[in-house]
Amino acid sequence: MFERNGSTGTEAFTHPHFKKFLRYFLFGANLPKEAIDEFEKQVGNPQWFSGSDIIDLTKKTRAIVRNYGLKDWQYVNEFYLLALDNGLSAANADSVRRAAKDAARR
């Protein structure tokens, strides 16, 4: 992405926006550990996660947003990343993001 935008080599690594990507690559989604643990427990083994499980996961996502006060918009995309990190498909991760966004609005 940085190369497409004209930043190459060390220029890409010193770009001001690179830091947030590096943080994600090193540490994962920027959410409280307890929130991540609850989310991962709800997902379980991603190999067995099915389309019908997304309903319960989106409910759990909204509850996590409310319970941990994660109503800032910055957290919405973090839930998307967390879902991808847990092996969910892009479509299911997007459903999780929409649930977090919905809970953040309220």
C-alpha positions as CSV (number, residue, x, y, z in Angstrom):
1,M,0.0,0.0,0.0
2,F,2.8,2.4,0.9
3,E,4.6,1.6,-2.4
4,R,1.5,2.2,-4.4
5,N,1.3,5.6,-2.8
6,G,4.9,6.4,-3.7
7,S,6.7,5.5,-0.4
8,T,9.4,2.9,-0.9
9,G,12.2,1.4,1.2
10,T,13.0,3.3,4.4
11,E,10.6,6.0,3.3
12,A,7.7,3.6,3.8
13,F,8.9,2.6,7.3
14,T,9.3,6.3,8.4
15,H,5.9,7.3,7.0
16,P,3.7,8.6,9.9
17,H,0.9,6.2,9.2
18,F,3.2,3.1,9.1
19,K,3.3,3.0,12.9
20,K,-0.3,1.9,13.3
21,F,0.2,-0.9,10.9
22,L,3.4,-2.0,12.7
23,R,1.5,-2.0,16.0
24,Y,-1.2,-4.2,14.5
25,F,1.3,-6.6,13.0
26,L,3.1,-7.0,16.3
27,F,0.2,-6.9,18.8
28,G,-3.0,-7.5,16.9
29,A,-6.3,-5.6,17.4
30,N,-6.1,-2.6,19.7
31,L,-8.7,-3.8,22.2
32,P,-8.7,-4.6,25.9
33,K,-7.4,-8.2,26.6
34,E,-10.6,-9.1,28.4
35,A,-12.7,-8.0,25.4
36,I,-10.5,-10.0,23.0
37,D,-10.8,-13.1,25.3
38,E,-14.6,-12.8,25.4
39,F,-14.7,-12.5,21.6
40,E,-12.4,-15.4,21.0
41,K,-14.4,-17.6,23.4
42,Q,-17.6,-16.8,21.5
43,V,-15.9,-17.7,18.1
44,G,-14.4,-20.9,19.5
45,N,-12.6,-23.0,16.8
46,P,-13.0,-21.0,13.6
47,Q,-12.9,-24.3,11.7
48,W,-16.4,-25.0,13.0
49,F,-17.7,-21.4,12.8
50,S,-20.7,-21.4,10.4
51,G,-23.1,-18.8,8.9
52,S,-25.6,-19.3,11.7
53,D,-23.0,-18.6,14.4
54,I,-22.6,-15.0,13.1
55,I,-25.9,-14.0,14.8
56,D,-24.7,-14.9,18.2
57,L,-21.2,-13.3,17.5
58,T,-22.7,-10.0,16.5
59,K,-24.9,-9.9,19.6
60,K,-21.8,-10.7,21.7
61,T,-19.8,-8.0,19.8
62,R,-22.5,-5.4,20.7
63,A,-22.4,-6.5,24.3
64,I,-18.6,-6.2,24.4
65,V,-18.7,-2.7,23.0
66,R,-21.2,-1.7,25.6
67,N,-19.6,-3.5,28.6
68,Y,-16.1,-2.2,27.9
69,G,-17.1,1.3,26.8
70,L,-15.6,0.9,23.4
71,K,-17.8,3.4,21.7
72,D,-15.1,5.4,20.0
73,W,-15.1,5.0,16.3
74,Q,-11.5,3.8,16.4
75,Y,-12.6,0.5,17.9
76,V,-15.1,-0.3,15.1
77,N,-12.3,-1.4,12.7
78,E,-10.4,-3.1,15.5
79,F,-13.3,-5.6,15.7
80,Y,-13.0,-6.2,12.0
81,L,-9.3,-7.0,12.4
82,L,-10.0,-9.2,15.4
83,A,-12.5,-11.2,13.5
84,L,-10.0,-11.7,10.7
85,D,-7.4,-12.7,13.2
86,N,-9.7,-15.3,14.5
87,G,-10.1,-16.9,11.1
88,L,-13.5,-15.5,10.1
89,S,-14.3,-14.7,6.5
90,A,-14.2,-11.2,5.2
91,A,-18.0,-11.2,5.0
92,N,-18.4,-12.4,8.7
93,A,-15.7,-9.9,9.8
94,D,-17.7,-7.1,8.1
95,S,-20.9,-8.2,10.0
96,V,-18.8,-7.9,13.2
97,R,-17.7,-4.5,12.2
98,R,-21.3,-3.4,11.5
99,A,-22.4,-4.7,14.9
100,A,-19.6,-2.8,16.6
101,K,-20.5,0.3,14.7
102,D,-24.2,-0.1,15.6
103,A,-23.3,-0.5,19.3
104,A,-21.0,2.5,19.2
105,R,-23.8,4.8,17.9
106,R,-26.0,4.0,20.9
